[in-house]
Amino acid sequence: MKQVNEVPKSVLNQLAEVAQQQQESLEALVAFYSQERLLVRLAASSYEDQYWLYGEFLLGTLTNDIKSSSGITLCAKKMVNKESIIKHAFKEISTVKVAEDGVAFVSDEIEVSSSGEEEVQIRIPAQIGHITTYIEIAITLFNSASMAPRKIATASLLNSSSTELLAYPTELIIAHKFNTIYQYPTLEETLKDYYAIYLLASTQNFEGRVLQEAILDTFERHKTTIEKNPPVFSKRFDLDDSKNKAWQQLLTQQVSFAKVQKLVHQFLWPIYNQIEVEDEFFENWDYTCGNWR
């Protein structure tokens, strides 16, 4: 058995091998591994039901489309004195005892700041041997969610066992993004929403009735009007040079916007059509063939 002080060196050696295989920088993989190990501590803590995976990190985890340099995105219910409460929580999370993994979090140097009422940023120093990295966490605060969180498994970089964490409901993610492209179908800022829906529709199965309820709830919360043949479905949008450049920067895999738009339409139109005629939708989405059944 290795002595504890040998573990960081062993971990760095393993990360260096993976970096060479994946043609990634060692620094990027150290950051990603440190994120992973912080989530292991979250799952083992008393806070595991208070902070859910959310946003880009959740999307990447679900679709295996995550970038190693991205930070962690979580969500939590709104709270008073949010900065002090969250800082205290993550000081405790970062010191939770788990199987030795070579990572030491510097809990006394955690930094917390706010962006308005609904977002808090955290910066946590992490050390693996002689390398120090900084974990960036963005926490979105919400009043309530109309659906319960789901447990999902997060992958491990060095083939450790996966970690199960609570995650914001996938159906609500799609509903929020659908509401955005429904209202602003041609804006450059919504390209990322088209792509997110495409990634989920091409990697996940869905129950149509559950997704329909999520969409109805989201439209109601945003006071979105149900229209007949809305532009998001009735028109095809070509990307001009500016939007095409933004699209290429967004992608982690090469896929045309036309292909993305086509799958998004196949995925959402049948549900929207039933909403329009005030009927229920009971089919199930099979991502392997890209159809409702």
ChimeraX commands (.cxc) that place a marker at each C-alpha (Angstrom):
marker #1 position 0.00,0.00,0.00 radius 0.5
marker #1 position 1.27,3.48,-0.92 radius 0.5
marker #1 position 2.08,5.91,1.85 radius 0.5
marker #1 position -0.39,8.81,1.86 radius 0.5
marker #1 position 2.29,11.35,0.87 radius 0.5
marker #1 position 3.04,9.29,-2.26 radius 0.5
marker #1 position -0.54,9.50,-3.51 radius 0.5
marker #1 position -0.35,13.03,-5.04 radius 0.5
marker #1 position 2.76,12.05,-7.00 radius 0.5
marker #1 position 1.05,8.89,-8.26 radius 0.5
marker #1 position -2.06,10.86,-9.24 radius 0.5
marker #1 position 0.02,13.43,-11.14 radius 0.5
marker #1 position 1.79,10.63,-13.01 radius 0.5
marker #1 position -1.55,9.10,-14.00 radius 0.5
marker #1 position -2.93,12.48,-15.07 radius 0.5
marker #1 position 0.19,13.13,-17.13 radius 0.5
marker #1 position -0.37,9.83,-18.98 radius 0.5
marker #1 position -4.02,10.71,-19.66 radius 0.5
marker #1 position -3.00,14.20,-20.81 radius 0.5
marker #1 position -0.60,12.68,-23.33 radius 0.5
marker #1 position -3.21,10.19,-24.57 radius 0.5
marker #1 position -5.92,12.85,-24.94 radius 0.5
marker #1 position -3.54,15.57,-26.16 radius 0.5
marker #1 position -4.67,17.81,-23.30 radius 0.5
marker #1 position -2.58,19.96,-21.01 radius 0.5
marker #1 position -1.71,18.55,-17.60 radius 0.5
marker #1 position -3.00,21.76,-15.99 radius 0.5
marker #1 position -6.44,21.29,-17.58 radius 0.5
marker #1 position -6.71,17.70,-16.36 radius 0.5
marker #1 position -5.52,18.63,-12.87 radius 0.5
marker #1 position -8.32,21.22,-12.76 radius 0.5
marker #1 position -10.90,18.74,-14.05 radius 0.5
marker #1 position -9.77,16.00,-11.64 radius 0.5
marker #1 position -9.93,18.45,-8.73 radius 0.5
marker #1 position -13.49,19.39,-9.72 radius 0.5
marker #1 position -14.40,15.71,-9.80 radius 0.5
marker #1 position -12.95,15.10,-6.34 radius 0.5
marker #1 position -14.78,18.10,-4.87 radius 0.5
marker #1 position -18.04,16.61,-6.15 radius 0.5
marker #1 position -17.12,13.32,-4.46 radius 0.5
marker #1 position -16.89,15.25,-1.20 radius 0.5
marker #1 position -20.21,17.01,-1.89 radius 0.5
marker #1 position -21.88,13.62,-2.42 radius 0.5
marker #1 position -20.45,12.37,0.89 radius 0.5
marker #1 position -21.48,15.48,2.83 radius 0.5
marker #1 position -24.64,16.57,4.63 radius 0.5
marker #1 position -25.15,19.14,1.85 radius 0.5
marker #1 position -25.67,16.64,-0.98 radius 0.5
marker #1 position -29.42,17.35,-1.14 radius 0.5
marker #1 position -28.99,21.15,-1.07 radius 0.5
marker #1 position -26.70,21.69,-4.08 radius 0.5
marker #1 position -27.70,20.12,-7.39 radius 0.5
marker #1 position -25.77,19.79,-10.63 radius 0.5
marker #1 position -26.99,22.41,-13.06 radius 0.5
marker #1 position -26.18,24.33,-16.22 radius 0.5
marker #1 position -23.24,23.62,-18.51 radius 0.5
marker #1 position -21.54,21.15,-16.18 radius 0.5
marker #1 position -24.72,19.07,-15.91 radius 0.5
marker #1 position -25.26,19.21,-19.68 radius 0.5
marker #1 position -21.71,18.04,-20.29 radius 0.5
marker #1 position -22.04,15.26,-17.72 radius 0.5
marker #1 position -25.26,13.96,-19.28 radius 0.5
marker #1 position -24.07,14.12,-22.89 radius 0.5
marker #1 position -20.37,13.36,-22.40 radius 0.5
marker #1 position -19.69,16.68,-24.10 radius 0.5
marker #1 position -17.95,18.44,-21.24 radius 0.5
marker #1 position -14.82,20.50,-21.74 radius 0.5
marker #1 position -12.04,19.84,-19.27 radius 0.5
marker #1 position -11.51,23.54,-18.67 radius 0.5
marker #1 position -15.11,24.31,-17.71 radius 0.5
marker #1 position -16.05,25.10,-14.14 radius 0.5
marker #1 position -18.73,23.51,-11.99 radius 0.5
marker #1 position -22.28,24.83,-12.25 radius 0.5
marker #1 position -24.71,24.07,-9.44 radius 0.5
marker #1 position -28.07,25.36,-8.24 radius 0.5
marker #1 position -29.66,25.78,-4.83 radius 0.5
marker #1 position -32.76,27.31,-3.29 radius 0.5
marker #1 position -32.63,31.01,-2.53 radius 0.5
marker #1 position -31.41,31.89,0.96 radius 0.5
marker #1 position -30.73,34.92,3.11 radius 0.5
marker #1 position -27.09,35.76,3.86 radius 0.5
marker #1 position -26.24,33.62,0.85 radius 0.5
marker #1 position -22.53,34.39,0.68 radius 0.5
marker #1 position -21.76,33.48,4.29 radius 0.5
marker #1 position -23.97,30.38,4.24 radius 0.5
marker #1 position -22.49,29.08,0.99 radius 0.5
marker #1 position -18.92,29.82,2.10 radius 0.5
marker #1 position -19.49,27.89,5.34 radius 0.5
marker #1 position -21.04,24.99,3.42 radius 0.5
marker #1 position -18.14,24.66,1.00 radius 0.5
marker #1 position -15.55,24.96,3.75 radius 0.5
marker #1 position -17.18,21.90,5.31 radius 0.5
marker #1 position -17.60,20.11,1.97 radius 0.5
marker #1 position -13.94,20.62,1.04 radius 0.5
marker #1 position -12.80,19.01,4.31 radius 0.5
marker #1 position -15.07,15.93,4.18 radius 0.5
marker #1 position -13.05,12.75,4.68 radius 0.5
marker #1 position -13.01,10.47,1.64 radius 0.5
marker #1 position -10.65,7.80,0.33 radius 0.5
marker #1 position -7.24,9.38,-0.29 radius 0.5
marker #1 position -7.24,10.81,-3.81 radius 0.5
marker #1 position -4.22,13.11,-3.76 radius 0.5
marker #1 position -6.20,16.37,-3.66 radius 0.5
marker #1 position -5.95,18.86,-0.80 radius 0.5
marker #1 position -8.43,21.74,-0.80 radius 0.5
marker #1 position -7.32,24.94,0.92 radius 0.5
marker #1 position -10.58,25.61,2.76 radius 0.5
marker #1 position -9.30,28.71,4.57 radius 0.5
marker #1 position -8.75,30.50,1.25 radius 0.5
marker #1 position -12.20,30.00,-0.28 radius 0.5
marker #1 position -13.48,33.16,-1.98 radius 0.5
marker #1 position -17.19,33.90,-2.47 radius 0.5
marker #1 position -18.82,36.72,-4.44 radius 0.5
marker #1 position -22.26,37.51,-5.87 radius 0.5
marker #1 position -23.69,38.52,-9.24 radius 0.5
marker #1 position -27.04,40.01,-8.28 radius 0.5
marker #1 position -29.63,38.09,-6.32 radius 0.5
marker #1 position -29.54,34.85,-8.29 radius 0.5
marker #1 position -25.91,33.84,-8.71 radius 0.5
marker #1 position -22.97,33.22,-6.40 radius 0.5
marker #1 position -19.40,32.48,-7.50 radius 0.5
marker #1 position -16.94,30.41,-5.48 radius 0.5
marker #1 position -13.19,30.02,-5.96 radius 0.5
marker #1 position -11.47,27.16,-4.11 radius 0.5
marker #1 position -7.70,26.49,-4.24 radius 0.5
marker #1 position -6.82,22.82,-4.73 radius 0.5
marker #1 position -3.39,21.24,-4.52 radius 0.5
marker #1 position -2.10,18.01,-6.01 radius 0.5
marker #1 position 1.54,17.66,-5.07 radius 0.5
marker #1 position 3.41,20.73,-6.28 radius 0.5
marker #1 position 0.58,21.92,-8.56 radius 0.5
marker #1 position -2.07,24.36,-7.36 radius 0.5
marker #1 position -5.26,24.92,-9.33 radius 0.5
marker #1 position -8.40,26.91,-8.64 radius 0.5
marker #1 position -11.90,25.48,-8.88 radius 0.5
marker #1 position -14.51,27.93,-10.14 radius 0.5
marker #1 position -18.10,27.21,-9.10 radius 0.5
marker #1 position -21.18,29.17,-10.22 radius 0.5
marker #1 position -24.29,28.58,-8.12 radius 0.5
marker #1 position -27.66,29.71,-9.49 radius 0.5
marker #1 position -30.30,30.38,-6.84 radius 0.5
marker #1 position -33.99,29.68,-7.53 radius 0.5
marker #1 position -37.27,29.99,-5.63 radius 0.5
marker #1 position -38.61,26.52,-6.39 radius 0.5
marker #1 position -38.58,23.78,-9.01 radius 0.5
marker #1 position -41.77,22.20,-10.28 radius 0.5
marker #1 position -40.11,18.77,-10.48 radius 0.5
marker #1 position -37.91,16.85,-8.06 radius 0.5
marker #1 position -34.17,16.49,-8.77 radius 0.5
marker #1 position -32.83,13.23,-10.20 radius 0.5
marker #1 position -29.75,11.31,-9.20 radius 0.5
marker #1 position -27.16,10.91,-11.93 radius 0.5
marker #1 position -23.73,9.31,-12.00 radius 0.5
marker #1 position -20.69,11.42,-12.82 radius 0.5
marker #1 position -17.77,9.84,-14.67 radius 0.5
marker #1 position -14.31,9.45,-13.17 radius 0.5
marker #1 position -11.16,10.62,-14.94 radius 0.5
marker #1 position -8.88,7.94,-13.46 radius 0.5
marker #1 position -11.33,5.04,-13.50 radius 0.5
marker #1 position -12.45,5.40,-9.90 radius 0.5
marker #1 position -16.03,4.42,-9.10 radius 0.5
marker #1 position -18.65,6.89,-10.34 radius 0.5
marker #1 position -20.28,9.35,-7.96 radius 0.5
marker #1 position -24.04,9.85,-7.71 radius 0.5
marker #1 position -25.29,13.41,-7.29 radius 0.5
marker #1 position -28.65,15.13,-7.42 radius 0.5
marker #1 position -29.25,17.04,-10.64 radius 0.5
marker #1 position -31.73,19.61,-11.87 radius 0.5
marker #1 position -34.46,17.80,-13.89 radius 0.5
marker #1 position -33.48,17.38,-17.53 radius 0.5
marker #1 position -37.03,18.05,-18.69 radius 0.5
marker #1 position -36.93,21.50,-17.08 radius 0.5
marker #1 position -33.60,22.26,-18.75 radius 0.5
marker #1 position -35.16,21.55,-22.13 radius 0.5
marker #1 position -38.31,23.48,-21.24 radius 0.5
marker #1 position -36.32,26.59,-20.27 radius 0.5
marker #1 position -34.23,26.43,-23.42 radius 0.5
marker #1 position -37.27,25.77,-25.59 radius 0.5
marker #1 position -38.97,28.82,-24.08 radius 0.5
marker #1 position -35.92,30.90,-25.02 radius 0.5
marker #1 position -35.70,29.79,-28.66 radius 0.5
marker #1 position -39.49,29.97,-28.95 radius 0.5
marker #1 position -39.43,33.67,-28.05 radius 0.5
marker #1 position -36.13,34.57,-29.77 radius 0.5
marker #1 position -35.60,32.01,-32.55 radius 0.5
marker #1 position -33.13,34.06,-34.61 radius 0.5
marker #1 position -30.91,35.68,-31.98 radius 0.5
marker #1 position -27.24,34.74,-31.95 radius 0.5
marker #1 position -27.45,34.31,-28.17 radius 0.5
marker #1 position -29.90,31.41,-28.57 radius 0.5
marker #1 position -27.55,29.24,-30.64 radius 0.5
marker #1 position -26.29,27.65,-27.43 radius 0.5
marker #1 position -29.88,26.76,-26.51 radius 0.5
marker #1 position -30.47,25.01,-29.85 radius 0.5
marker #1 position -27.22,23.10,-29.36 radius 0.5
marker #1 position -28.07,22.09,-25.79 radius 0.5
marker #1 position -31.47,20.72,-26.83 radius 0.5
marker #1 position -29.80,18.87,-29.71 radius 0.5
marker #1 position -27.23,17.28,-27.38 radius 0.5
marker #1 position -29.89,16.11,-24.94 radius 0.5
marker #1 position -32.24,14.85,-27.66 radius 0.5
marker #1 position -29.40,12.89,-29.27 radius 0.5
marker #1 position -28.19,11.25,-26.04 radius 0.5
marker #1 position -31.19,10.87,-23.70 radius 0.5
marker #1 position -34.58,9.16,-23.70 radius 0.5
marker #1 position -37.66,11.08,-22.52 radius 0.5
marker #1 position -41.24,10.44,-21.45 radius 0.5
marker #1 position -43.38,12.73,-23.55 radius 0.5
marker #1 position -45.99,13.44,-20.89 radius 0.5
marker #1 position -43.34,14.48,-18.34 radius 0.5
marker #1 position -41.62,16.76,-20.84 radius 0.5
marker #1 position -44.96,18.23,-21.88 radius 0.5
marker #1 position -45.74,19.12,-18.24 radius 0.5
marker #1 position -42.32,20.76,-17.86 radius 0.5
marker #1 position -42.90,22.87,-20.99 radius 0.5
marker #1 position -46.41,23.87,-19.91 radius 0.5
marker #1 position -45.17,24.88,-16.46 radius 0.5
marker #1 position -42.27,26.89,-17.88 radius 0.5
marker #1 position -44.43,28.69,-20.44 radius 0.5
marker #1 position -46.93,29.55,-17.70 radius 0.5
marker #1 position -44.21,30.90,-15.39 radius 0.5
marker #1 position -42.86,33.09,-18.18 radius 0.5
marker #1 position -46.35,34.04,-19.40 radius 0.5
marker #1 position -45.45,32.75,-22.86 radius 0.5
marker #1 position -48.35,32.74,-25.32 radius 0.5
marker #1 position -49.13,29.56,-27.28 radius 0.5
marker #1 position -49.22,30.54,-30.96 radius 0.5
marker #1 position -50.27,28.66,-34.06 radius 0.5
marker #1 position -47.24,27.84,-36.25 radius 0.5
marker #1 position -44.70,29.93,-34.33 radius 0.5
marker #1 position -41.55,31.01,-36.22 radius 0.5
marker #1 position -39.35,28.55,-34.32 radius 0.5
marker #1 position -41.15,25.75,-36.20 radius 0.5
marker #1 position -42.52,27.42,-39.32 radius 0.5
marker #1 position -39.23,28.84,-40.63 radius 0.5
marker #1 position -35.74,27.59,-41.35 radius 0.5
marker #1 position -32.98,29.96,-40.31 radius 0.5
marker #1 position -29.72,30.27,-42.19 radius 0.5
marker #1 position -26.68,31.52,-40.32 radius 0.5
marker #1 position -25.01,34.69,-41.57 radius 0.5
marker #1 position -21.23,35.05,-41.26 radius 0.5
marker #1 position -21.39,36.44,-37.72 radius 0.5
marker #1 position -23.71,33.72,-36.44 radius 0.5
marker #1 position -21.78,30.99,-38.23 radius 0.5
marker #1 position -18.57,32.14,-36.53 radius 0.5
marker #1 position -20.34,32.08,-33.15 radius 0.5
marker #1 position -21.72,28.63,-33.97 radius 0.5
marker #1 position -18.29,27.19,-34.76 radius 0.5
marker #1 position -16.87,28.55,-31.49 radius 0.5
marker #1 position -19.72,26.94,-29.57 radius 0.5
marker #1 position -19.27,23.42,-30.92 radius 0.5
marker #1 position -17.32,20.59,-29.35 radius 0.5
marker #1 position -18.28,18.34,-32.28 radius 0.5
marker #1 position -18.72,19.25,-35.92 radius 0.5
marker #1 position -22.41,19.41,-36.78 radius 0.5
marker #1 position -24.30,21.79,-39.04 radius 0.5
marker #1 position -26.89,24.15,-37.62 radius 0.5
marker #1 position -29.36,22.80,-40.19 radius 0.5
marker #1 position -28.98,19.29,-38.73 radius 0.5
marker #1 position -29.39,20.63,-35.21 radius 0.5
marker #1 position -32.48,22.60,-36.13 radius 0.5
marker #1 position -34.02,19.58,-37.84 radius 0.5
marker #1 position -33.61,17.33,-34.78 radius 0.5
marker #1 position -34.87,20.06,-32.44 radius 0.5
marker #1 position -38.00,20.35,-34.59 radius 0.5
marker #1 position -38.52,16.57,-34.66 radius 0.5
marker #1 position -38.13,16.49,-30.90 radius 0.5
marker #1 position -40.30,19.43,-29.84 radius 0.5
marker #1 position -42.93,19.90,-32.55 radius 0.5
marker #1 position -45.07,16.81,-31.70 radius 0.5
marker #1 position -45.32,17.94,-28.07 radius 0.5
marker #1 position -46.03,21.55,-29.00 radius 0.5
marker #1 position -48.68,20.44,-31.47 radius 0.5
marker #1 position -50.53,18.61,-28.69 radius 0.5
marker #1 position -50.17,21.62,-26.39 radius 0.5
marker #1 position -51.65,23.81,-29.13 radius 0.5
marker #1 position -54.78,21.63,-29.38 radius 0.5
marker #1 position -54.89,21.22,-25.57 radius 0.5
marker #1 position -54.33,17.48,-25.65 radius 0.5
marker #1 position -51.93,15.21,-23.75 radius 0.5
marker #1 position -48.83,13.63,-25.29 radius 0.5
marker #1 position -47.95,10.11,-24.19 radius 0.5
marker #1 position -45.25,8.96,-26.63 radius 0.5
marker #1 position -41.67,8.20,-25.59 radius 0.5
marker #1 position -38.56,9.67,-27.21 radius 0.5
marker #1 position -35.95,7.15,-28.39 radius 0.5
marker #1 position -32.68,9.00,-28.93 radius 0.5
marker #1 position -31.10,6.05,-30.77 radius 0.5
marker #1 position -33.43,6.59,-33.73 radius 0.5
marker #1 position -34.38,10.21,-33.09 radius 0.5
marker #1 position -38.12,9.62,-33.03 radius 0.5
marker #1 position -41.15,9.56,-30.75 radius 0.5
marker #1 position -42.78,6.16,-30.35 radius 0.5
marker link #1:1,2 radius 0.2
marker link #1:2,3 radius 0.2
marker link #1:3,4 radius 0.2
marker link #1:4,5 radius 0.2
marker link #1:5,6 radius 0.2
marker link #1:6,7 radius 0.2
marker link #1:7,8 radius 0.2
marker link #1:8,9 radius 0.2
marker link #1:9,10 radius 0.2
marker link #1:10,11 radius 0.2
marker link #1:11,12 radius 0.2
marker link #1:12,13 radius 0.2
marker link #1:13,14 radius 0.2
marker link #1:14,15 radius 0.2
marker link #1:15,16 radius 0.2
marker link #1:16,17 radius 0.2
marker link #1:17,18 radius 0.2
marker link #1:18,19 radius 0.2
marker link #1:19,20 radius 0.2
marker link #1:20,21 radius 0.2
marker link #1:21,22 radius 0.2
marker link #1:22,23 radius 0.2
marker link #1:23,24 radius 0.2
marker link #1:24,25 radius 0.2
marker link #1:25,26 radius 0.2
marker link #1:26,27 radius 0.2
marker link #1:27,28 radius 0.2
marker link #1:28,29 radius 0.2
marker link #1:29,30 radius 0.2
marker link #1:30,31 radius 0.2
marker link #1:31,32 radius 0.2
marker link #1:32,33 radius 0.2
marker link #1:33,34 radius 0.2
marker link #1:34,35 radius 0.2
marker link #1:35,36 radius 0.2
marker link #1:36,37 radius 0.2
marker link #1:37,38 radius 0.2
marker link #1:38,39 radius 0.2
marker link #1:39,40 radius 0.2
marker link #1:40,41 radius 0.2
marker link #1:41,42 radius 0.2
marker link #1:42,43 radius 0.2
marker link #1:43,44 radius 0.2
marker link #1:44,45 radius 0.2
marker link #1:45,46 radius 0.2
marker link #1:46,47 radius 0.2
marker link #1:47,48 radius 0.2
marker link #1:48,49 radius 0.2
marker link #1:49,50 radius 0.2
marker link #1:50,51 radius 0.2
marker link #1:51,52 radius 0.2
marker link #1:52,53 radius 0.2
marker link #1:53,54 radius 0.2
marker link #1:54,55 radius 0.2
marker link #1:55,56 radius 0.2
marker link #1:56,57 radius 0.2
marker link #1:57,58 radius 0.2
marker link #1:58,59 radius 0.2
marker link #1:59,60 radius 0.2
marker link #1:60,61 radius 0.2
marker link #1:61,62 radius 0.2
marker link #1:62,63 radius 0.2
marker link #1:63,64 radius 0.2
marker link #1:64,65 radius 0.2
marker link #1:65,66 radius 0.2
marker link #1:66,67 radius 0.2
marker link #1:67,68 radius 0.2
marker link #1:68,69 radius 0.2
marker link #1:69,70 radius 0.2
marker link #1:70,71 radius 0.2
marker link #1:71,72 radius 0.2
marker link #1:72,73 radius 0.2
marker link #1:73,74 radius 0.2
marker link #1:74,75 radius 0.2
marker link #1:75,76 radius 0.2
marker link #1:76,77 radius 0.2
marker link #1:77,78 radius 0.2
marker link #1:78,79 radius 0.2
marker link #1:79,80 radius 0.2
marker link #1:80,81 radius 0.2
marker link #1:81,82 radius 0.2
marker link #1:82,83 radius 0.2
marker link #1:83,84 radius 0.2
marker link #1:84,85 radius 0.2
marker link #1:85,86 radius 0.2
marker link #1:86,87 radius 0.2
marker link #1:87,88 radius 0.2
marker link #1:88,89 radius 0.2
marker link #1:89,90 radius 0.2
marker link #1:90,91 radius 0.2
marker link #1:91,92 radius 0.2
marker link #1:92,93 radius 0.2
marker link #1:93,94 radius 0.2
marker link #1:94,95 radius 0.2
marker link #1:95,96 radius 0.2
marker link #1:96,97 radius 0.2
marker link #1:97,98 radius 0.2
marker link #1:98,99 radius 0.2
marker link #1:99,100 radius 0.2
marker link #1:100,101 radius 0.2
marker link #1:101,102 radius 0.2
marker link #1:102,103 radius 0.2
marker link #1:103,104 radius 0.2
marker link #1:104,105 radius 0.2
marker link #1:105,106 radius 0.2
marker link #1:106,107 radius 0.2
marker link #1:107,108 radius 0.2
marker link #1:108,109 radius 0.2
marker link #1:109,110 radius 0.2
marker link #1:110,111 radius 0.2
marker link #1:111,112 radius 0.2
marker link #1:112,113 radius 0.2
marker link #1:113,114 radius 0.2
marker link #1:114,115 radius 0.2
marker link #1:115,116 radius 0.2
marker link #1:116,117 radius 0.2
marker link #1:117,118 radius 0.2
marker link #1:118,119 radius 0.2
marker link #1:119,120 radius 0.2
marker link #1:120,121 radius 0.2
marker link #1:121,122 radius 0.2
marker link #1:122,123 radius 0.2
marker link #1:123,124 radius 0.2
marker link #1:124,125 radius 0.2
marker link #1:125,126 radius 0.2
marker link #1:126,127 radius 0.2
marker link #1:127,128 radius 0.2
marker link #1:128,129 radius 0.2
marker link #1:129,130 radius 0.2
marker link #1:130,131 radius 0.2
marker link #1:131,132 radius 0.2
marker link #1:132,133 radius 0.2
marker link #1:133,134 radius 0.2
marker link #1:134,135 radius 0.2
marker link #1:135,136 radius 0.2
marker link #1:136,137 radius 0.2
marker link #1:137,138 radius 0.2
marker link #1:138,139 radius 0.2
marker link #1:139,140 radius 0.2
marker link #1:140,141 radius 0.2
marker link #1:141,142 radius 0.2
marker link #1:142,143 radius 0.2
marker link #1:143,144 radius 0.2
marker link #1:144,145 radius 0.2
marker link #1:145,146 radius 0.2
marker link #1:146,147 radius 0.2
marker link #1:147,148 radius 0.2
marker link #1:148,149 radius 0.2
marker link #1:149,150 radius 0.2
marker link #1:150,151 radius 0.2
marker link #1:151,152 radius 0.2
marker link #1:152,153 radius 0.2
marker link #1:153,154 radius 0.2
marker link #1:154,155 radius 0.2
marker link #1:155,156 radius 0.2
marker link #1:156,157 radius 0.2
marker link #1:157,158 radius 0.2
marker link #1:158,159 radius 0.2
marker link #1:159,160 radius 0.2
marker link #1:160,161 radius 0.2
marker link #1:161,162 radius 0.2
marker link #1:162,163 radius 0.2
marker link #1:163,164 radius 0.2
marker link #1:164,165 radius 0.2
marker link #1:165,166 radius 0.2
marker link #1:166,167 radius 0.2
marker link #1:167,168 radius 0.2
marker link #1:168,169 radius 0.2
marker link #1:169,170 radius 0.2
marker link #1:170,171 radius 0.2
marker link #1:171,172 radius 0.2
marker link #1:172,173 radius 0.2
marker link #1:173,174 radius 0.2
marker link #1:174,175 radius 0.2
marker link #1:175,176 radius 0.2
marker link #1:176,177 radius 0.2
marker link #1:177,178 radius 0.2
marker link #1:178,179 radius 0.2
marker link #1:179,180 radius 0.2
marker link #1:180,181 radius 0.2
marker link #1:181,182 radius 0.2
marker link #1:182,183 radius 0.2
marker link #1:183,184 radius 0.2
marker link #1:184,185 radius 0.2
marker link #1:185,186 radius 0.2
marker link #1:186,187 radius 0.2
marker link #1:187,188 radius 0.2
marker link #1:188,189 radius 0.2
marker link #1:189,190 radius 0.2
marker link #1:190,191 radius 0.2
marker link #1:191,192 radius 0.2
marker link #1:192,193 radius 0.2
marker link #1:193,194 radius 0.2
marker link #1:194,195 radius 0.2
marker link #1:195,196 radius 0.2
marker link #1:196,197 radius 0.2
marker link #1:197,198 radius 0.2
marker link #1:198,199 radius 0.2
marker link #1:199,200 radius 0.2
marker link #1:200,201 radius 0.2
marker link #1:201,202 radius 0.2
marker link #1:202,203 radius 0.2
marker link #1:203,204 radius 0.2
marker link #1:204,205 radius 0.2
marker link #1:205,206 radius 0.2
marker link #1:206,207 radius 0.2
marker link #1:207,208 radius 0.2
marker link #1:208,209 radius 0.2
marker link #1:209,210 radius 0.2
marker link #1:210,211 radius 0.2
marker link #1:211,212 radius 0.2
marker link #1:212,213 radius 0.2
marker link #1:213,214 radius 0.2
marker link #1:214,215 radius 0.2
marker link #1:215,216 radius 0.2
marker link #1:216,217 radius 0.2
marker link #1:217,218 radius 0.2
marker link #1:218,219 radius 0.2
marker link #1:219,220 radius 0.2
marker link #1:220,221 radius 0.2
marker link #1:221,222 radius 0.2
marker link #1:222,223 radius 0.2
marker link #1:223,224 radius 0.2
marker link #1:224,225 radius 0.2
marker link #1:225,226 radius 0.2
marker link #1:226,227 radius 0.2
marker link #1:227,228 radius 0.2
marker link #1:228,229 radius 0.2
marker link #1:229,230 radius 0.2
marker link #1:230,231 radius 0.2
marker link #1:231,232 radius 0.2
marker link #1:232,233 radius 0.2
marker link #1:233,234 radius 0.2
marker link #1:234,235 radius 0.2
marker link #1:235,236 radius 0.2
marker link #1:236,237 radius 0.2
marker link #1:237,238 radius 0.2
marker link #1:238,239 radius 0.2
marker link #1:239,240 radius 0.2
marker link #1:240,241 radius 0.2
marker link #1:241,242 radius 0.2
marker link #1:242,243 radius 0.2
marker link #1:243,244 radius 0.2
marker link #1:244,245 radius 0.2
marker link #1:245,246 radius 0.2
marker link #1:246,247 radius 0.2
marker link #1:247,248 radius 0.2
marker link #1:248,249 radius 0.2
marker link #1:249,250 radius 0.2
marker link #1:250,251 radius 0.2
marker link #1:251,252 radius 0.2
marker link #1:252,253 radius 0.2
marker link #1:253,254 radius 0.2
marker link #1:254,255 radius 0.2
marker link #1:255,256 radius 0.2
marker link #1:256,257 radius 0.2
marker link #1:257,258 radius 0.2
marker link #1:258,259 radius 0.2
marker link #1:259,260 radius 0.2
marker link #1:260,261 radius 0.2
marker link #1:261,262 radius 0.2
marker link #1:262,263 radius 0.2
marker link #1:263,264 radius 0.2
marker link #1:264,265 radius 0.2
marker link #1:265,266 radius 0.2
marker link #1:266,267 radius 0.2
marker link #1:267,268 radius 0.2
marker link #1:268,269 radius 0.2
marker link #1:269,270 radius 0.2
marker link #1:270,271 radius 0.2
marker link #1:271,272 radius 0.2
marker link #1:272,273 radius 0.2
marker link #1:273,274 radius 0.2
marker link #1:274,275 radius 0.2
marker link #1:275,276 radius 0.2
marker link #1:276,277 radius 0.2
marker link #1:277,278 radius 0.2
marker link #1:278,279 radius 0.2
marker link #1:279,280 radius 0.2
marker link #1:280,281 radius 0.2
marker link #1:281,282 radius 0.2
marker link #1:282,283 radius 0.2
marker link #1:283,284 radius 0.2
marker link #1:284,285 radius 0.2
marker link #1:285,286 radius 0.2
marker link #1:286,287 radius 0.2
marker link #1:287,288 radius 0.2
marker link #1:288,289 radius 0.2
marker link #1:289,290 radius 0.2
marker link #1:290,291 radius 0.2
marker link #1:291,292 radius 0.2
marker link #1:292,293 radius 0.2
view
